[in-house]
Amino acid sequence: MRAALAPIAAKASAMIVEVDVDADPHLEATFGERVPVLLQGGVDGQELCHYTLDRERVAQALGAKTQ
């Protein structure tokens, strides 16, 4: 997901912050098996997708185009 997300984030001038869900008991309990998970707005933010990147949803959330 990281590699697929990078060009969309760059186009929208968005910053990507990676967090190790397994290293935090609260995050592990919250997200469980839905890792990798992509949130907008930090660990308390809106879930955009999990497992695989939903390009359209992410681009829409960032106000960017996917092409």
C-alpha positions, 0 to 999 in steps of 0.5 A: 500500500505504501508504494501505491500511495506515494504518488497520490500523496505527492500529487496532493502534497500530503504527508504520509506518517507510518505507525506500527499498529502492532507496537501499540496495544490500543491500535492493535485492539482497534484495527486488529487484522485490518492492517495495513490500514490507511487513515486520514487525519492521524490515528483517530482519523477517518479510515479510508481503506484497509488491506489494499489501496482504494485509489479513488477514495484516497484521491477524493479525500485528498482532493487529487486526481488519480491520473 
